[in-house]
């Protein structure tokens, strides 16, 4: 298909004039004269055979035709600017968009990302966090890192890390816990996965494996840990994701007892052909995940 010659100067003059509703202010932005901007807009109106502005004594009023054209131009100019920004030092920066469950992002991924940037400086990583509910296709993600059993429809999944859960709490509460049965006297913070505490207490050999779990239901392990840090109760969390809090002593692990409810997985749509950036990120992530973390449990 042969595309007609695009009057880029005229389109730019129109876009700037529409933003400012003034030829004068558009001319200042574009570093040209007011007459030059007005002339370019008139050329565009002649080419399209429609008025784009109503000329008023004090500025401009955009017409319906101008309103229809403006968002298309803004999107196009933004996309061009974004692409130009991706060129750096003679290289094209490749965008990589990754969605990640917040616990993994904060507790494991972010402290290690400088290593990835050092090895792959021309990958423009864009990270979005979620509470483990993600739609890869709708959100336009290259990868999603999520927690579960690895079975997601139309998705390739590669296991990264096991994340066994255990009881975590502030030192004051930990000092009261001599055995798992002592948890019956504490507030047990809960997630939307209702069977976690029963599973852990069964593994611990507690007398009661049907605890009274009450209070807020957390859809985020990060939020639940924050509640534990504030002394609201005992959280059932993966200690691997909270190694900094454990190392500082802000949080204690009173029992070396674990239950496994899933793993962290690197997932992508089966229909998504991996790009060079995707392969680089996958190889880096898998390599790092294979190295035992200091203080890892389970």
Buried (B, 14 or more C-beta within 10 A) or exposed (E): EEEEEEBEBBBBBBBBBBBBBBBEBBBBBBEBEBEBBBBBBBBBBEEBEBBBBEEEEEBBEBBEBBEEBBEEBEEEBEEEEEEEEBEEEEEEBBBBBBBBBBBBBBBBBEEBBEEBEEEBEBBBBEBBBBBBEBEBEEEEBBBBBBBBEBEBEEBBBBBBBBBBBBBBBBEEBBEEBEEBBBBEEBBBBBBEBEEBBBBBBEBBEBEEBEBEBEEEEBEBBBBBBEBBBEEBBBBBBBBBBBBEBBEEEEBBBBBEBBBEBBBBBBBBBEEBEBBEBBEBBBEBBEEBBEEEBEEBBB
